[in-house]
Each structure stands twice: as structure tokens, then as C-alpha cells.
């Protein structure tokens, strides 16, 4: 008896697709990374390299991947198998990077931990009277007029809460230490939330994103309005956007702008292929691409006002330069901003708003990433995994595997492991490498013209010529230059600027980074080796798209034209043959009649 294979399904409405993509691409990178990069790299001048990479890399690759998924109706791996079998390794590498990125579930766990403590009568990171505080704990604010410059060894209450209470951080990666059971419970909770957000596939995901993708904007608007009404807010905003044109001459500024675009747009990791594959064939992905990219970049810019208005207030209250309180990454979300919130009237309210926003920003990014992996693997093995109850079981096993692999990150040495995964396994160099081969495979092997024809067939709009220019020349060239620059200027990871990892940790980091890079040429060579025929025949076969792909209107017209020409040629040949046969038959008839008369 043949097992019934369930249908993949589609988004119930266009809104579900837009909200799912918006929830995925708009994450913590918009809140804690872009504003920091903007102020550190020349203020408003940073928008110049940022917009250059948005136009030449971000939007073209965003459209490429979304259109690929919609055209093939396949996930991150099998869409490449149908478009260009030789480049299937790009899809596999993207899924591996997504697997490594599951480490970011820890951000959700930390945010949930902070959210719980935000309901305390006194915020624990706002006082030095706790069991985890040291003699060097310091409160600098409106109630204390201590001279910061005289306390070189002091640490803020927010820093001690983060390092000694939340992380209980050890002296190095070698010292794993004890498990933080409270953080472990938070990690379990966020994995359960993510599981039930997507356990029914696109049916449940499409419903959840109505809340998870929209409510963060409500929280962001509330925090923005409150921040802009604080004293010192204008100072923070000026510091955020004040232009420094000389910074444009620094290649590192351009490198960081490129990395920000690639990460915030979620390109080259297969998620957009998956989300696009659940669209109907005639969805206008061309227009959607522009709307979603604009939303992403505008959110980053607005988030900077919300963040730096509060940091400006904190700098004024502390009597310190704003560059001393501005941080990026976890330092902003779990030290600087909570410290600032603790100084605002009704601190519990604003702390709840902020950490609730952080959770919602992270949760849809993470569960959409999980959905991307599950869908991609399911499309590779549809007969095994696309049966009744099988998807839910596979998802459960995947979540359990990721959870148990993350147990080391909830120990006292967990932060060192988290930074190692973030710096190497999910590095921008890996994504840039994939961008090079992704644009080359589409621009030159599958054909930029053919993809444009497919987009026109699906949407009714033929893409602007700039897209073909980017796919064939600009995107691979720029990505290659940035990739080489990132390798030449690579610096070994350090923690808090003083801790140097042991050699084996660096070796492990490089192994994780190379695992996603080498899979692209490795799988291509493996396919060439195992294919049949001469080397030229193998190459042509592996560079040819699936013959069963949906035919565009231009392809159908071309086939019809060829068919009509063949039919016309056959008709002419038939008429000629008949005219040639007629005199012979007439002569034979006359000969027979003559013989009969004789």
C-alpha cells in the first residue's frame, strides 16, 4: 500500500506571507546592531555604504531567492536542485548556517529571564544590595553624585546583574562550571513556544505572525515616543546621526555596512526560498520585495532614534560622554538599555515593554528559521516526512536535538561558547561566500534573462535591467571583494577585549566556518564525479534546470512556434511527396489499360 503524501500547502492570504517575511527579516539586528554601527561609522554618512549595498546586493538577492522559491515551489535545497543541480551545495550550506544560528535561542532565554524580573517591585539591576553584587558595584545617576572618573575599578549594577547573576560567567571556555537552572527553564520555555508556533507548518505560522510581526512595532513606537520626551534625548539623536564624511575612506565601514545588509535581509541562508515557496504561482513577489526591503531598512533607522534617545538621557544623567554608554549586541540589550530604563519614572513598565519587544523580535525570526530548515529537509525526503503526523514528529526531534546541543550555553562558560558560534559559524564571511556563488549560478548558469522571464510570467512585471546587471556582475564582484577583505583583515575572537581563547577553540571555530564554505565546491565536485557520461556531458546535465519546471509564457510561445514550424514543414513534405507520386500512378494506370486492351 502506497503511503499518502500530504500537500505542501500555501499561505492562506498574501498578508500571512508579508508578515512572516517581515517578522523574519526584522529582528534584533535592527535594534541592537544597526544604530550602534551607524554612530560608530560616521553617523548619517554610514547610510551611504549601507544604501549602496542595499541596492547592489540586498534587494537583488532578496528578489532572487523569493522568486526562486515561488517559481519552483520548493524549499532551500530542492529549489537549487531544480534550478541548477550543480549549485545544490548553496542550499545545503545555507541550512547549515541556519542550524548554527539556533544558538540565538539563548537571546530569547535571556530576554525572558529579564522580563520575569521586570515585574519586581525594585528592578534587580538598579541596586547594589543583592547577593551577587561586589564591593565595586556603583550606581551613577540622579540619586548619586559620585565622580565616575575617580572610580576606575567600579562596575555598574546592570553589568554585575548581567555577568554575575544571569551568566554567572566563569574565567574561560575551559571552565564549563554549573548549569544555571533558571536560564535552562527559560530556554525550555522558548523552545516550547517556537515548537507550537510552527508545529502545523504554514497553517499555524500564518496565524502566529499576525501578532509576533506587528506587536513589536507597537512597543517600538511606545518606546520611541517615551525616549524622545526624555531630557538629553536630542543629544543622543545628534550623536547617532551626526555625519563624519572622513569615515567613508575607511574600508572597515563598508565591510560592516555589507555585513549588516546581508544579516538584516536574511539572504543566502534559504529562508526566503522557503517562505516564497508557499506563495501561489502568480503572487507579485516583485512588488513584495521592494515593500519588505523598505520596511526593514526604515525599521533599522527608526529603532536608532528609540535607542539613542534613551542613551542620550542616560549619558546626561550620568554626566558621561555618550560614547561611554553606547554599546552593541547583548551589551546594549542587557546592560545599557536596562540601566537607562531603571532611571526613568515607572521603570518596571518600560522594562516590560522593552523586553517583551525583544522577545517578539527574536521569536518570529527563530521560528521562521526553524520552519525554513524543516521545510527544506522535508522537501528533500517528501515520501518519508510528508505524511500524517510525521512533520510534527520530525519537528519535535529537531527541537530536542537543538535544545540538548545548547545545554553547554546555559553553563557558567556558556557565553564563551555563544560568542564562538556567533563569530565563526554564523560569520559574515560565510554568507558573503554563498552570495558570490548564488549570484553566479543564477546570473550565468541558469541565466539572468530566464529568471527575469519567470518573474514576468509570475507577476506580469519584467524586472528592471539593474537586477540583471547585479546578478551577473555587481553582486558577485562586490561580494568577492568584501569576502577577500574580511579574510585579509580577520582578527581572532576575544571576549570583553581581554580574554583570549585557547588554540583548540579557535580551531573548532574555523572548522565550523569552513563546514558551510567547503560544502559548496565539495558537493559540486561530488556530483560531477558520480554523474554519467563525458565531463562535458556531466557539466551540461548538472547545469540544466529541471525539465518539469513551470513553463513561462515566452517558453510556451517558443515551443508553439517551433511546433508550428515543424508541422508546416511536415505538411509541405507530404504535399510534395503526393505530387511526386501522382505522375507515377497515372503512368502505371495507362500501362495497365494498354495491356488490358491488347
N, C-alpha and C positions, 0 to 999 in steps of 0.2 A: 504494500500500500504506500503510495507517494505522500509524503508529508506536505501539508498545505503551507505555502509561503505567503505570509501576510504582506499587504501592500505597504510601501514606504509612507504614504500619506502626503498631505500638503498642508500649508498654513491655511487656517480657516478663513482668514482675511488678510489683506495687504498690511493692515495695521500691526498684526502679530509679527510679520517679518520685519517691519521697520523698527518696532520696539525691541525685538530680540537682537537685532544688529546694533541698535543704539545702546542697549544695555551691555553688550559685549565690548564695544569699542570705547565707550565712556566709562572709565574706571578710575582707580586711584592714581594712575599716571597723570591724569588731567588735573588732579587736585594737589598731589604732593611732589610731582616731578616738574611739570611744565612751568609753574610760577617760579620755582627755585632756579631752573635753568635760565629763565628769562631775565631775572635780576642779576644772575652771576655772569651772564654772557652778553652784557651790553644793553640791558633793558629793552626798550622798544626796538632797538636795532636787531635784536635776536629774531624778530619777526621776519626779517629779510631772508636769512638762510632757511628759516622754518617754512616760509611760503614757497621758496624755490623747491624744496624737497616735497612739499605737498603737491605741487603742480607736476613735477617731473617723475616722482616715484609713488607718492601716496595714492592720489586719485587714480592714475593709470593701473596700478596693481590691484587696487580695491575693485575697480570695474572688471579687470581681467578675471579675478577669482570668483566674484559674484556671478559674472556671465558664464564662466566655465561650469559652475555648479548647476545653474539654471538650464544651460544648454544640454548637459549630459544627464542631468537628474541623478547624479552620483555624488558620493562623499569625497573626502580629501585625498584618498588613494586611488579609488577606481575612476575618478574623473580624469586623472592623469593617464591612467591605463587606457582609457578610451580616446583621449585626445592625442597622446604621444607616449606609447608604451616604453620608449627608451628613457623617458623622464619620470617614470613612476617613483623613482627614489626621492624626488622632490616632495611628493605627498607623504611618503614614509618618514622622511626627515622632519617634516612639519609636525606629524603626530608625535614623534619622539620628543620634540621640544615642548609640545603641549603636555606630554606626560611629565617632563621635568617641572613644568610650571605649576603642577599640583602642589608644590611646596608653598605657593602663595595662599593656600588654605590657612596657613598659620596666621596670616594677617587678619583673616576673619575671626580666628580664635582669640587673638589678642584684642581685637575691637569688641568682641562680645564680652570679654573679661572686663574691659574698661566700661562698657555700657552698664553692666551689673553694678559696678562700684559707683557709677554716676548717680545712682538713687540713694547714696548715703547722705546722712544729714550734714556731714562735712566731707568734701572730696579728699580722698586719702593722699593725693599728690599735691595738696595745698597746705600741708602741715608737716612739721618735723618731729612730731610727737608719737611716731609709730615705732613699732619694734624693729623694723628694717632700716630705720634711719641711723646715720652715723653722726659723730660729733661735728662733721664738716657740712652737715645739711644747712642750707641757707634759704631764707625767704626774703627775696628782694621785691618790694612792691610798695603799695600805697601805705601800708601799715608799718613798714620798717624802713628806716632811712640809713641803712648800712652802706658803707662805701665799698662798692664791688671791687674796685681796684686794689683795696687793701686785703682782700680775701682770695688770694691766688689759689688756695687749695680747696675752696668751697665748691660744693655741688648743689644744684637746685633740688628742691623736694620732688619735682616732677622727674628729674633724671634718676634720683635714687629709687623712686617708685618703679620706674621702668626697668632699671638694671638689677635692683636688689629684690624687688617684690614680684614683678611679672616674669622676668627672665631668670632671676637667681643665678646670674651668669658666672661661669667658672673662669679659671685663669687661662684656659686654652682648649682647643678642639680635642686634645688628648684626654682631658678630664671630662668625661661624659657626665658624671655625677648622678644625682637623683632625678626622678621624674616629678615634674610639677603637676600634681594631680588636678588642680583647679584648671590649669590650661588644657590638660588632657580631656577633662569633661567638656570644656568649651569646644575643643576640636571634634569630639564625638558629636556634639550638638550641631555644628555647622555641616558636618558630613551627612548627617541625617536630613537636614534641611535641603541640601543640594540633591540628595537622592530623590526625595519626594517631589522636588521641583521638576524633574525630568523623567520620572520612572515610567510614564506613559508616552514618552517620546514627544513629538511635536504637539500632540494634543494637550499635554499638561504644560509644556514650556510656553506655548502660545497664550495660555491663561495667566501664568505667573508673571510674565513680563509686563502685563498691564499695570502691575503695582511696582515691581522692582525697578523698572526702567523709568518710571515717571515720578515716583515719590522723592527720589534724591534731588530732583530739580526744585521741588517744594522746599526741602531742607536747605538746599544751596541758596535759594532766594531769601529765605528767612535769615540765614547766617550772613548773607551779603548785606541786607538792609541793616541788621544789628551792627555789623562791623563798620559800615560806613558812617554810623552815627556816634562812634566812639571817638574820644579825643585822641589825636595822633594818627587817625586813620589816613588823612591826606598825606602825611609824611611817609607812611608805608606805601601808598599807591604811587607816589612820586618815585620812591626808591625802586619800586617794581618795574616801572616803565621808563625811567629817565635814560635817554639814549646815550650810548658811548660808541660813536662810529669807529673808533680805532679797534674795537674788538672784532670787527669784520675781517681784519687781517690775520686773525688767529685761526689756524685750521681746526683747532680743537672745538671752537664754537660751531663750525659747520658739521663736525662729526657728531656733536651732541644734538644738534638740530635734526640730523638724519636719523639718529637712534630714537629720538622722541617721536618722529613721524611714523617710523616702522612699528614701534611698540603700541602707540596710541591708536593706530589704524588696524591693528591685529592682522597685518598682512603676512603672507608667506608661511603661515602655520596651518592652513587648511580649514579654519573655522568658517571663513566667508564662503568657501566652496560648499560646505555642508548647509549653511543657512540659505544660500541661494538655491540649493538643490530641492528645497521644499516649496519653492515657488512654482506656480503654474508656468507653462512654457511661454506664454505671452505677457508675462509681467514686465513692466517697464523698468528693468534694472538700471538702465542708463540714467534715467531721471533720479531714481532712488540713490544712486551712487553720489551724485552731487549734493543731494539734501543731507545724507548721513555724514559725509565728509565735512560739510559746512557746520553741522550740528556739533561734531566732535571738536573741531578747532575753536568754535565760539565758546563751547563749554570750558575748554582749557583757559581761554583768555578771561572769561568771567570768574572762574574759580580763583584766578590770581588776585582779583580785586577782593574777594571774600577772605582769602588767606592773609594777604599783606596789609589789609586794613586792620586786622586784629593784631598782626605782628607789630605794626606801627604803634598801636595802642600800648602793647607790652613794652616796646622799647622806650616809650615816653615815661611809662610808669616806673621802669627800672632805672631810667636815666642812663641808658647804654646805647651805643650805636646799633642801628637795626641789623647790620651785618653780623653782629654777635648773637642775635636771637633767631636769625633766619636759618632754617635747616631744610634738608631734603629727605625724602624717603621716610622710613619709620621714625626718624628723629623729629620730623615735622608733625606727623600724625599722633605720636605717642609721647612727645616731650614738649615741643614748643607750643603747639596749639592748646593742649590741655592746660599747660601752665598759664597761657593767656586767658583761657576761659575761666580759670579759677579766680581771676582778678575782676571779672565782670559781675555786676549785680545779678542775682539768681543764677549762680554758676551751674547748679545741677541741671537746670532747664537747658542751657546752651550745651552742656556736656552731652546730655541725652540726644539732642538734635544732631550734634556733630558725629557722634559715634554710631548713631542709627543711620546717618547718611553714609558713613564709611562702610558699614555692613552691607547696605543695599548696593552701593557702588561695586563692592567686591563680589557679592554673592552671585549676581547675574553674569558677571564676567567669568566666574569659575564654573557655574553650572552649564553655561553655554559651551565653555571649553571642554567639559566632560561630555556633553552631548556631541560635540564635534568628533571626539575620539570614538565614542560608542557607535555613532552612525557610520564613521569611516570603516571601522573594523567589521561592522555588521554587513556593509555593502560588499566587503571582500568575501565574506562567508554567509551569503544570504540563506542558503538551504539549511545551515546549522543554526543560525542565530535569529532568523526572522520567522519564528514560529510562535505559537500561543504560549505566553509566559516565559519564553526564552530570553527576550530582551531584558525583562526585569531581573532575571537571574544573573545574566551577564553583567548588567549594571551593578548589581549588588556585589558580585565577586570583584569587579574592578574597584569599587569604592573601598571594599575591605582591604584589597591589596595596597591601594594608595595610603589608606589610614595606617596600616601596620608598618609600611615603609617610612612613615613620617614620625614614628614614635621617638626616634632619636632627636627630633627637633623640639620636643617638649621636655627635654632634659636640661640640666644646667649648662651643658655645652651645646645646646640646640641652636643658639644664634649663630655660632660659628659655621655650623652645617648649612643653615639657611642662607647665609651670605655666600658660601661656597657654591651652592646651587644657583643662586641668583646671578653671580658674577661670571661663572663659566658655562653651566649647562644652558642657561637662558640668555646668553650674551648677545649683544647686537651684531657681533661678527658672524655668528651662525646664521642669523636672519638675513644679513647682507649677502652672504654666500648663496643662500637659496634664491634671493631676489635676482642675482646675476643669471642663474640657470633657468629660472622661471620665465624671465622676460625673453631670453634667447630661445627657449623651447617654443614659446608661443609666437614670437616675432619672426623667427626664421625657419623653424621646422614645421609646425602646424600652419603658420602663415598669419601675419597680422591682417591681411586682406580677408582671409577666410573667417577669422574671428569677428571682424567688423561686419561681414555679411551675415554671420549668425546673430549678432546683436541687432542688426537691422531687421532680420526675419522675426526675432522675438518681440522687439519693441516698436518697430516701424520707424526708428531713427537711425541713420547711419552716423557712427561716431565721428567726431571732429578729427581732422588729419593729425592733430597733435598727439593723439593716442597712438597711432601707428608709428609716429616719429619716436615717441617714448619707448614703446615696446621693442622696437628694433635697435635703437641707438642710445637715447639718453639714459633710460633706466639702467640697462646693463653697464654702460660706461661709468655712470656716477656711482653705482653700487660697487663696481670693481675698484674704483679709486678709493672709496671710503673703506672697503674691506682691507685693501693693502695698507692704508694709513692706520687702521685700527691694529693691524699686526705689527707694524713698524714701531708704533708708539705704545705698545702694550706694556702695562705695569702689573706686577704681581699684586695680588689681593692682600690688603692689610685690614685689620679690624680696629676701628677707632683710631686709626693713624699710628698706632704704636705696636699692635700685636702682629707678628709675622708668623704665618702658617708654616708647619713643617713641610719638608720636601714631599713626603708621601701624599699630603693633602693637595699640594699643587699638581702632582702627577695625576691624582684622581680627578681634579678639576679639568685638566687638559683632556683626559680620557673621555669625560662626559661631553666636552665641547666638540672633540673630534668625532664622536659617535654619530652626531647628526650631520656632520660635514661629509665624512667619508662614505656614508650610506648612499649618497647621490651617484658618485662615479662607480662605487662598488656594485650597486645593483645594475647600473647600465652595462658594465663590463660582464657581469654575470649573465645578463640576458643575451648579449652578443655571443658569448661563449656557448650557451646552451641552444641557441636558435639553429635552425637547419638551413642549408644552402651555402653559397659562397659568402664572403664577407660583405660584398656589395648587396647581395640579396638580403642578408640579415639586417643590414643597416636600413635599407629601403623599407623592409617589412616593419621594423621597430619604430620607424619614423612616420608610418602611415596611420591615420586615425581609424577608429572602428568603422567598418563599412555600414553598420546598423545605426550610426548616429542619425539624428533627425536631419532630413534634407531641407536646406533653405530654399526660398523661392527662386533664387538665382540658380541653384543646383538643379532644381526641378525643371526650370526653363531650359537649361543647357541640355539636360537629358532628353527633354521633349524635342529640342531642336535636332539633336543627334539622331533620335529615333525617327523623326520625320524625314531626315536626310536619307537614312538607311532605307526606310520604306519607299521613298521616292526612287532611290537607286534600284531597289528590287523590282519596282513596278516598271521602270524603264527597261531593265534587263529582260523582264518577262515579255513585254511587248515586242522587243527586238527579236527575241527567240521565236515568238509566234510568227512574226513577219518572215523570218528566215525559213521556218518550217512550211509555210503556205505554198510557195512555188514548188517545192519538192513533192508535196502531197498532190498538187494539181497535175504535175508531170506523171506521177505514178498512176493517177486515175486515167489519164489519156492513154497510157501504155496498156493498162488493163482492158480498157474499152476496145483498143485496136486488136489485141489478142483475141478478145471475145468475138469481134466481127469476123476475124479470119477463121 
